[in-house]
Amino acid sequence: MMTTSKTAERRGQRRYPVLWSASLSAESALAPHVLTCRIQNVSISGLHVLAETRLAPDTPVTLRIDRVGVFHGRVAWSNDEGIGIAFDGNPHRIAELIRDRLSTATEDRPPEPSSL
């Protein structure tokens, strides 16, 4: 079993907790899948999708994340906790889109009670 610190070392990128709605499209050997899902955390290299369906590692996927954009990637892992997706493409573009969405999400939050 991998410990939390070993998992963080393996990832190499800071993860940001989010709860974004998305749809995931995957082509498998048996049939295409289109899943409605939630993104639990995100980094410039990938993300964790909360989904009840398992997908085989290396399955190509397309993610349409509400108010963020469309991303292509591959399944890194899949288990009872969800699906890990590794992004394909330019990490700088991915970082820019994620940063923009995270800053918008912060602006959308109601003010803290202490600031009222």
C-alpha positions as CSV (number, residue, x, y, z in Angstrom):
1,M,0.0,0.0,0.0
2,M,1.3,3.4,-0.9
3,T,1.5,6.1,1.8
4,T,0.2,9.6,1.3
5,S,3.8,11.0,1.2
6,K,4.8,8.5,-1.4
7,T,1.7,9.3,-3.5
8,A,2.6,13.0,-3.3
9,E,6.2,12.2,-4.3
10,R,5.0,10.2,-7.3
11,R,2.6,12.9,-8.5
12,G,5.2,15.6,-8.5
13,Q,2.6,18.4,-9.0
14,R,0.5,20.3,-6.5
15,R,-3.2,19.1,-6.4
16,Y,-6.0,21.6,-5.9
17,P,-9.2,20.4,-4.4
18,V,-12.2,21.2,-6.5
19,L,-15.7,20.0,-7.1
20,W,-16.4,20.6,-10.8
21,S,-19.0,19.0,-13.0
22,A,-17.8,17.4,-16.2
23,S,-18.5,14.8,-18.9
24,L,-16.0,12.2,-19.8
25,S,-15.9,10.5,-23.2
26,A,-13.9,7.3,-23.6
27,E,-13.4,4.9,-26.5
28,S,-12.9,1.3,-25.2
29,A,-12.5,-2.0,-27.0
30,L,-16.1,-2.9,-26.2
31,A,-18.1,0.3,-26.5
32,P,-17.8,4.1,-26.2
33,H,-18.5,5.5,-22.8
34,V,-19.9,8.9,-21.9
35,L,-20.0,9.6,-18.2
36,T,-21.3,12.5,-16.2
37,C,-18.8,12.9,-13.4
38,R,-17.3,15.3,-10.8
39,I,-13.7,16.4,-10.7
40,Q,-12.3,16.0,-7.1
41,N,-8.8,17.5,-7.6
42,V,-6.7,18.9,-10.4
43,S,-3.1,19.7,-11.2
44,I,-1.3,20.8,-14.3
45,S,-0.5,17.1,-15.1
46,G,-3.9,15.5,-14.4
47,L,-7.0,15.1,-12.3
48,H,-9.1,12.8,-10.1
49,V,-12.5,12.0,-11.5
50,L,-15.3,10.7,-9.2
51,A,-17.1,8.1,-11.3
52,E,-18.7,4.8,-10.7
53,T,-17.4,3.2,-13.9
54,R,-13.9,1.8,-14.2
55,L,-11.9,2.3,-17.3
56,A,-8.8,0.5,-18.4
57,P,-5.4,2.2,-18.0
58,D,-4.2,4.0,-21.1
59,T,-7.7,4.5,-22.4
60,P,-7.9,7.8,-24.3
61,V,-10.4,10.2,-22.9
62,T,-11.9,13.6,-23.6
63,L,-13.1,15.7,-20.6
64,R,-15.5,18.6,-21.0
65,I,-15.3,20.5,-17.7
66,D,-18.1,23.0,-17.1
67,R,-16.8,26.6,-17.3
68,V,-13.2,25.4,-17.8
69,G,-12.8,23.8,-21.2
70,V,-12.1,20.6,-23.1
71,F,-9.1,18.4,-22.2
72,H,-7.7,15.3,-23.7
73,G,-5.8,12.7,-21.7
74,R,-5.4,9.0,-20.8
75,V,-6.5,6.9,-17.9
76,A,-3.6,6.6,-15.5
77,W,-5.5,4.4,-13.0
78,S,-9.1,3.4,-12.2
79,N,-10.5,1.9,-9.0
80,D,-13.4,2.2,-6.5
81,E,-12.3,5.7,-5.6
82,G,-12.6,7.0,-9.2
83,I,-10.4,7.5,-12.2
84,G,-7.0,9.2,-12.5
85,I,-6.5,11.1,-15.8
86,A,-3.1,12.2,-17.1
87,F,-3.5,15.2,-19.4
88,D,-2.2,15.2,-23.0
89,G,-1.1,18.5,-24.4
90,N,0.6,21.7,-23.4
91,P,0.9,21.9,-19.6
92,H,1.2,25.7,-19.8
93,R,-2.2,26.0,-21.5
94,I,-3.7,23.6,-18.9
95,A,-2.2,25.6,-16.0
96,E,-3.6,28.8,-17.5
97,L,-7.1,27.5,-17.8
98,I,-7.0,25.9,-14.3
99,R,-5.6,29.1,-12.7
100,D,-8.3,31.2,-14.4
101,R,-11.1,28.9,-13.2
102,L,-9.7,28.7,-9.7
103,S,-9.5,32.5,-9.4
104,T,-13.0,32.8,-10.8
105,A,-14.2,30.2,-8.2
106,T,-12.6,32.3,-5.4
107,E,-14.4,35.4,-6.7
108,D,-17.7,33.6,-6.8
109,R,-17.6,32.7,-3.1
110,P,-19.7,34.6,-0.7
111,P,-17.7,36.9,1.7
112,E,-16.4,35.5,4.9
113,P,-18.6,36.4,8.0
114,S,-15.6,38.3,9.5
115,S,-15.5,40.6,6.4
116,L,-19.2,41.7,6.6
